Amino acid sequence: MSSTTTIKAAVIEDQRDIREGLRTLIDGTPGYCCGGAFRTMEEALPRIAQEAPDVVLVDIGLPGMSGIDGIPLLREAHPEARILVLTVYDDDDRIFSALCAGACGYLLKKTPPARLLESLREAVEGGGPMSPEVAHRVINLFRDFRPPGRADHDLTPHEVRLLRLLAEGHNYKTAAVELQVSVNTVSFHMKHVYEKLHVHSKSEAVAKGLRSGIVR
C-alpha cells in the first residue's frame, strides 16, 4: 500500500470517551478515516463487511462478546481487514489468546497517538505492531517453550532469515533494508511463509517459527 493511500479504520470500544477520541484522532489526521465506531462486537459484526475497513481496532474487555471471541468472526465477515487489539490488558493469557485468534498486533491503550496511527498503517502494510512491553512478553513466552523437535516447514534459507528478522522486532520496511531488497519483495516472500506455516499474520508466523524451532 502506498504511503499516500488513505487508511480506513473501524473502532470497537465500549468506553464512549475513548471511542470518540479514537474517531476524532483518525478522522482528523490526513491519510486516515474512521469508517465506523462501535460499542460492542454484536453491533460491529453485521456492519463490518459493509464498512469494508482496512484495519479494525478492537478492545478486549467488551460488554457481551469479548474482543478475543469476536476476532475470528470479524475475520470471517471481512477477511481482508487486519485486526489490531487496543487494550489495557498486558497479561500473557490475553496476549496469546488474541494472537492465536487472528489479531495481527497488540497495542496498549497508553500508546501515544502518533504511534497508534503509525501502527494502523503498519498493520495494513502487513506488519504486526506491538507495544514494547507486549513484544517482550511474546518473545519470552515462546523462547521459554522448547519444542521436541525442529520442523522447517519447507521454508527456504531466505524465508527463514526474513522470519528471524521479524522475530527480532523488525517490520517489513526495516527487514527490507537489512536484506537489501524492496518492501514488495519482503511482502512477496512473507505470503509464501504464511502459506507454508498455515498462518495469517506476522505475529502468528513469528509465534509458529519460535514454537517449531525455525527461529531461535
Secondary structure, DSSP 4 states (H G I P E B T S, - for coil): --TTSPEEEEEE-S-HHHHHHHHHHHHTSTTEEEEEEESSHHHHHHHHHHH--SEEEE-SS-SSS-HHHHHHHHHHH-TTSEEEEEES---HHHHHHHHHHT-SEEEETTS-HHHHHHHHHHHHTT---B-HHHHHHHHHHHHS---SS---TT--HHHHHHHHHHHTT--HHHHHHHHTS-HHHHHHHHHHHHHHHT-SSHHHHHHHHHHHTS--
